């Protein structure tokens, strides 16, 4: 699961609560549910510079590397978008909310399939555990201070474990050796739940509003920025990403819902509805995309 949403706490859970953390307040409804989150650290300098070397126009690279505006870098994981292969590099390059497409990730040999699985599992968790539609959530690549200097990093750097372990937390390790960018100091995160809509975990409600619920989940899926892989894409790599996404979403949803007769069919119904919506859009000649089609 992406790291920003560490876990969802039900109203009946009290294992992490205490008087010190949550003082009594007569105006606050208890028991209540909570989402445990944490701060997302920006991508480290070595990766920021690698992105600039690859995707920033040559004449702007040095200035971009010394610009403090590029220090707070989170890369949006846009698995549903590809760059125009004939388009020039962006003249207004910025690492603030950098749009990171699959072709760019593959060019840097990053684990796109792992990102896809993490995203699918997280969306299933949002839908069927937290009971939210996921409207306008964001998936980004950032740093994780817990795994920044593991043996995976040493493999990428080509150095031994001991020197890395002696460094202070968040040390700048680019001085040790030129870094091979393969995936080792980053991980996916999910954030921005403020526009999500909740739906009750109630069998009667689900039975009475099943179509409306599925339609809302589909709407949220396509109205979001292009984080999710899309069905019915033409390129083999994009077809594979959708297959991975669907399989992982179904797997996680089944783990969450178990033998629920009321809800266990809804994840597949949601995915089928996404495919059907995209098919109708393509039949109208509107092309792939996330917005501008409601039929």
Backbone torsions as a table, in degrees:
resi	resn	phi	psi	omega
1	UNK	NA	135.7	175.8
2	UNK	-54.2	153.2	-160.2
3	UNK	-84.4	-20.5	-174.5
4	UNK	-64.9	-37.1	174.8
5	UNK	-97.8	90.1	-175.1
6	UNK	-65.6	-43.8	178.5
7	UNK	-166.9	158.0	177.5
8	UNK	-106.2	129.1	-176.9
9	UNK	-103.1	126.3	173.6
10	UNK	-72.2	160.7	-177.4
11	UNK	-63.2	-25.6	-177.0
12	UNK	-85.7	-7.0	-176.5
13	UNK	-85.5	132.9	-179.4
14	UNK	-129.1	15.1	-172.7
15	UNK	-68.3	-26.3	-177.1
16	UNK	-112.4	5.2	-177.4
17	UNK	-99.0	149.8	176.0
18	UNK	-153.9	169.0	178.0
19	UNK	-62.5	-33.7	-178.7
20	UNK	-69.3	-37.7	-178.2
21	UNK	-77.9	-35.7	-175.3
22	UNK	-137.2	84.4	-178.8
23	UNK	-62.3	151.7	179.4
24	UNK	-58.9	135.8	178.5
25	UNK	-142.5	115.0	-177.1
26	UNK	-63.3	-18.1	-179.4
27	UNK	-91.3	-5.7	-179.0
28	UNK	-102.8	125.7	-176.3
29	UNK	-73.3	122.4	177.4
30	UNK	-127.4	142.6	-2.1
31	UNK	-72.1	157.9	-179.9
32	UNK	-145.3	161.0	178.8
33	UNK	-86.9	161.1	-179.0
34	UNK	-147.8	156.9	173.4
35	UNK	-119.2	118.2	-179.2
36	UNK	-82.0	123.1	-177.2
37	UNK	-128.9	176.2	175.7
38	UNK	-154.6	167.4	-178.8
39	UNK	-69.5	140.3	176.7
40	UNK	-95.1	119.4	177.5
41	UNK	-81.0	145.3	179.8
42	UNK	-67.7	163.7	174.9
43	UNK	-62.4	142.2	-178.0
44	UNK	-68.1	163.5	-173.9
45	UNK	-58.1	-39.7	-176.7
46	UNK	-61.7	-36.5	179.8
47	UNK	-78.3	-38.4	176.0
48	UNK	-58.2	-43.9	-179.9
49	UNK	-67.1	-36.6	177.8
50	UNK	-64.0	-39.8	176.5
51	UNK	-63.4	-40.1	178.4
52	UNK	-66.1	-41.6	-179.7
53	UNK	-62.8	-32.1	-177.7
54	UNK	-87.3	-39.0	-163.8
55	UNK	-124.7	1.9	175.7
56	UNK	-100.9	137.5	176.1
57	UNK	-53.9	140.9	-171.6
58	UNK	-55.2	-41.3	-177.0
59	UNK	-68.8	-13.8	-177.9
60	UNK	-105.6	-5.8	-169.2
61	UNK	-63.3	-48.4	-176.2
62	UNK	-63.0	-43.1	178.6
63	UNK	-64.3	-38.6	180.0
64	UNK	-64.5	-37.9	-178.1
65	UNK	-67.9	-28.1	-179.0
66	UNK	-98.3	0.6	-179.4
67	UNK	-80.7	124.6	177.5
68	UNK	-64.8	-18.9	179.4
69	UNK	-65.5	-21.8	-179.0
70	UNK	-94.5	3.3	-179.7
71	UNK	-72.9	-37.9	-178.0
72	UNK	-87.9	79.0	-172.0
73	UNK	-109.9	118.4	165.6
74	UNK	-121.6	133.6	-176.8
75	UNK	-101.1	121.4	178.8
76	UNK	-71.5	125.6	-176.9
77	UNK	-84.6	90.7	-176.6
78	UNK	-93.8	79.5	-179.8
79	UNK	-75.7	-11.9	179.7
80	UNK	-100.7	16.4	-178.8
81	UNK	-140.4	146.2	172.7
82	UNK	-125.7	149.0	175.7
83	UNK	-70.6	151.6	169.3
84	UNK	-70.8	117.3	-175.0
85	UNK	-63.1	-19.7	-178.8
86	UNK	-96.6	-3.2	-177.5
87	UNK	-76.6	141.4	176.8
88	UNK	-72.2	164.9	174.9
89	UNK	-62.9	145.6	-173.6
90	UNK	-64.1	125.0	179.8
91	UNK	-72.0	-19.1	178.2
92	UNK	-106.6	45.4	-174.4
93	UNK	-56.1	135.9	176.0
94	UNK	-151.1	144.9	176.5
95	UNK	-92.9	-1.7	174.5
96	UNK	-69.7	118.3	-178.2
97	UNK	51.6	50.8	-178.4
98	UNK	-63.1	127.1	179.3
99	UNK	-81.5	111.7	-171.8
100	UNK	-109.1	107.4	-175.2
101	UNK	-95.2	160.4	-175.9
102	UNK	-57.6	-38.3	-179.0
103	UNK	-64.5	-34.5	176.4
104	UNK	-69.2	-41.8	179.0
105	UNK	-62.7	-42.2	179.5
106	UNK	-66.8	-35.2	177.5
107	UNK	-61.8	-32.1	178.6
108	UNK	-94.7	7.7	177.9
109	UNK	58.1	39.2	176.6
110	UNK	-87.3	156.8	-173.6
111	UNK	-81.4	76.1	-176.0
112	UNK	-60.3	-37.7	-178.8
113	UNK	-66.0	-35.8	176.9
114	UNK	-66.3	-40.0	176.3
115	UNK	-61.5	-39.3	-179.7
116	UNK	-63.4	-44.5	178.9
117	UNK	-63.4	-42.9	179.7
118	UNK	-61.9	-42.9	-179.5
119	UNK	-64.9	-43.8	-179.5
120	UNK	-63.8	-46.1	179.7
121	UNK	-62.8	-38.1	179.7
122	UNK	-67.8	-41.5	178.9
123	UNK	-64.1	-39.2	176.2
124	UNK	-62.1	-39.4	177.6
125	UNK	-64.2	-43.6	178.5
126	UNK	-60.5	-44.0	-177.4
127	UNK	-69.4	-52.0	-162.6
128	UNK	-107.9	-7.4	173.2
129	UNK	-108.6	-50.1	177.8
130	UNK	-82.7	-17.3	178.9
131	UNK	59.0	50.8	174.8
132	UNK	-126.2	155.9	-177.3
133	UNK	-83.9	-9.7	179.3
134	UNK	74.8	19.5	-177.1
135	UNK	-64.0	123.4	173.4
136	UNK	68.9	17.8	172.9
137	UNK	-70.5	158.7	-178.7
138	UNK	-123.6	143.2	175.8
139	UNK	-117.5	123.3	-175.3
140	UNK	-134.2	161.2	169.0
141	UNK	-96.9	128.1	175.6
142	UNK	-141.8	-171.5	-179.9
143	UNK	-94.2	153.7	173.1
144	UNK	-123.6	114.3	-175.8
145	UNK	-68.5	-16.8	-178.8
146	UNK	-77.5	-24.2	-175.8
147	UNK	-125.5	15.2	-174.3
148	UNK	-64.8	-32.9	-174.5
149	UNK	-126.2	63.6	178.9
150	UNK	-102.6	-177.0	177.7
151	UNK	-62.4	-24.9	176.8
152	UNK	-62.0	-40.4	178.5
153	UNK	-64.6	-41.3	-179.1
154	UNK	-63.3	-34.6	176.5
155	UNK	-64.5	-40.6	180.0
156	UNK	-70.0	-37.2	-178.7
157	UNK	-80.5	-25.4	-175.4
158	UNK	76.8	31.3	178.0
159	UNK	-125.4	169.9	-179.7
160	UNK	-76.8	163.0	-177.9
161	UNK	-68.5	-39.7	-170.5
162	UNK	-58.2	-48.1	179.8
163	UNK	-60.7	-34.4	179.5
164	UNK	-67.4	-42.1	-176.4
165	UNK	-66.5	-23.3	-178.6
166	UNK	-82.4	-12.3	-178.0
167	UNK	-75.4	147.2	173.5
168	UNK	-63.2	159.6	179.3
169	UNK	-59.1	139.1	178.6
170	UNK	65.7	21.8	176.3
171	UNK	-62.3	148.9	176.7
172	UNK	-81.2	110.6	-171.7
173	UNK	-99.1	6.0	-176.5
174	UNK	-67.5	-19.2	-178.4
175	UNK	-71.6	-17.4	-176.5
176	UNK	-71.8	-41.3	-179.4
177	UNK	-175.5	158.4	176.9
178	UNK	-61.8	132.1	-172.2
179	UNK	-91.3	131.7	166.1
180	UNK	-81.5	122.7	-165.5
181	UNK	-72.7	5.4	-168.0
182	UNK	-64.4	91.3	157.0
183	UNK	59.3	-2.0	-157.5
184	UNK	-83.6	-22.7	-177.0
185	UNK	-114.9	15.5	-179.7
186	UNK	-126.8	163.2	174.0
187	UNK	-158.0	159.7	178.6
188	UNK	-75.2	148.5	173.8
189	UNK	-132.5	157.6	174.4
190	UNK	-125.8	140.0	-176.0
191	UNK	-149.4	175.8	175.9
192	UNK	64.4	79.4	177.6
193	UNK	-101.9	7.9	-168.9
194	UNK	-69.1	-21.2	179.5
195	UNK	-102.6	4.9	179.5
196	UNK	-69.1	146.0	175.3
197	UNK	-104.2	134.9	178.3
198	UNK	-89.2	150.6	169.2
199	UNK	-132.8	145.3	-172.8
200	UNK	-73.7	147.1	173.1
201	UNK	-87.9	80.2	-173.8
202	UNK	-142.0	121.1	-175.4
203	UNK	-58.2	-42.2	-178.6
204	UNK	-63.4	-44.9	178.6
205	UNK	-61.1	-45.6	-178.0
206	UNK	-60.8	-44.8	-179.1
207	UNK	-63.2	-37.5	-177.0
208	UNK	-80.1	-24.4	-172.8
209	UNK	-126.9	28.9	-175.0
210	UNK	-59.4	-47.3	-177.7
211	UNK	-64.7	-42.8	179.2
212	UNK	-64.0	-38.2	179.4
213	UNK	-64.2	-49.4	-179.9
214	UNK	-61.2	-42.4	179.4
215	UNK	-61.3	-38.0	179.3
216	UNK	-68.5	-39.3	178.1
217	UNK	-64.8	-39.9	178.1
218	UNK	-65.7	-43.1	178.4
219	UNK	-58.6	-46.9	-179.8
220	UNK	-63.5	-36.7	179.2
221	UNK	-60.8	-46.3	-174.8
222	UNK	-88.5	-23.6	179.4
223	UNK	-78.7	-15.7	179.1
224	UNK	-70.3	165.1	169.3
225	UNK	-60.4	162.1	-168.9
226	UNK	-75.9	57.3	177.9
227	UNK	-75.4	-40.8	-171.5
228	UNK	-82.6	145.4	170.2
229	UNK	-61.1	153.1	-178.6
230	UNK	-107.8	146.9	173.8
231	UNK	-76.7	161.8	172.3
232	UNK	62.7	28.3	175.7
233	UNK	-76.7	161.7	-174.0
234	UNK	-87.4	-37.2	-174.6
235	UNK	-79.1	143.8	-176.7
236	UNK	-59.4	-40.3	-177.8
237	UNK	-65.0	-36.4	178.6
238	UNK	-71.8	-37.3	174.7
239	UNK	-60.8	-40.2	-179.6
240	UNK	-66.3	-40.6	179.8
241	UNK	-63.0	-40.6	177.2
242	UNK	-64.6	-41.7	178.8
243	UNK	-60.4	-44.2	178.6
244	UNK	-63.9	-44.8	-179.3
245	UNK	-59.9	-47.4	-177.9
246	UNK	-63.8	-45.3	-177.7
247	UNK	-62.9	-43.7	-178.3
248	UNK	-70.2	-37.5	177.7
249	UNK	-62.1	-47.0	179.0
250	UNK	-60.8	-43.0	-178.7
251	UNK	-61.6	-48.4	-178.5
252	UNK	-66.7	-41.0	179.4
253	UNK	-62.4	-38.7	178.4
254	UNK	-64.9	-39.4	176.7
255	UNK	-60.9	-38.8	-176.4
256	UNK	-75.2	-46.2	-171.9
257	UNK	-85.0	-23.5	178.8
258	UNK	58.5	-128.0	-175.0
259	UNK	-97.6	21.2	-179.1
260	UNK	-61.2	113.5	-179.0
261	UNK	-69.8	-26.9	-176.7
262	UNK	-77.8	-36.0	-168.7
263	UNK	-117.3	-14.6	-170.1
264	UNK	-64.2	-22.7	179.9
265	UNK	-85.3	-13.6	-172.7
266	UNK	-68.1	-38.0	177.6
267	UNK	-57.5	-43.7	178.7
268	UNK	-68.1	-38.1	177.8
269	UNK	-62.6	-39.7	176.5
270	UNK	-62.2	-48.8	-178.9
271	UNK	-63.4	-42.3	177.5
272	UNK	-61.8	-37.5	179.3
273	UNK	-67.9	-33.7	175.9
274	UNK	-64.4	-43.7	178.8
275	UNK	-62.8	-43.4	-178.3
276	UNK	-65.8	-39.2	178.5
277	UNK	-63.3	-43.2	179.4
278	UNK	-66.6	-35.9	178.0
279	UNK	-63.2	-44.0	179.0
280	UNK	-63.5	-38.8	179.1
281	UNK	-64.5	-42.6	179.3
282	UNK	-66.6	-37.7	178.2
283	UNK	-62.8	-29.3	177.1
284	UNK	-83.5	1.0	178.3
285	UNK	73.8	22.8	-176.8
286	UNK	-90.2	-7.9	178.8
287	UNK	76.0	179.9	-180.0
288	UNK	-79.2	154.1	177.2
289	UNK	159.7	-179.9	-170.6
290	UNK	-113.1	-24.4	-174.2
291	UNK	-125.0	169.4	172.0
292	UNK	85.7	8.1	178.2
293	UNK	-141.5	118.9	-176.1
294	UNK	-113.8	-5.6	-171.5
295	UNK	-86.7	NA	NA
